[in-house]
Amino acid sequence: MKTPRSTSRPKPAKANLAPRDLAREAYLRLRDAICDGTLTSGTRITETDLSERLNMSRTPVREAIYRLEAEGLLTHVPRSGLTVMELDHQMIMELYTIREALEGTAARLAAQHASEVEIEALAELMDKATSAMNDAKSFSRISDKIHGLIYLAAHNRFLLRSLENIASTISLLPRLTGDQLRLSEWHEQHQAIVKAIRNRDPDAAETAARTHIRTARKQRLEVLMESETMRR
């Protein structure tokens, strides 16, 4: 059984927050802890532990747990109890299948609806990504921002919500580390997506986005196979 990574002293909850605001704060802090790896996949947790971690009563924590369960970040495991979700091979493949469809749709809509300010911001992020090619961690952070801005530029709140939930679930997986060849491939694919959005070409934008996610799925599969081979 995995144990939570050590963390800094929990921030005290604000005494003047309304119950709904407390529940939202609990949700956001727990979601961040899962997404940044503070609470790793397979970690067993309890309401009591989380209440102590957040310095909150169990009521807002319970509401946060319900929401995180609905999003697939927490789950109940027989004989183990509440744990941070662990994704199996089939779930990962299903996740990338729906991600390809949704990111393709987001790129298509962004090509149709992105504002000039959003397109300029994408261009600036691409320049930053070019400068970060020798720093995989920085490049990865910028890559996340590029994807996030495309989601926003699609101007569809329901699609945005779905993509944000998928991004949260993807964060349960170890981040794909990129060698120089892989980073160059990702960068070229991002350039193709942004170019199509700038040119207001929905078909090209969707095709480029789908190609990018299929590449990520292939690379994830290779990592999974390597991991399985090492365990044998």
Helices and strands as residue ranges (DSSP letters): H 19-35, H 47-54, H 58-70, E 74-77, E 81-84, H 89-113, H 116-131, H 136-153, H 157-170, H 180-198, H 202-231
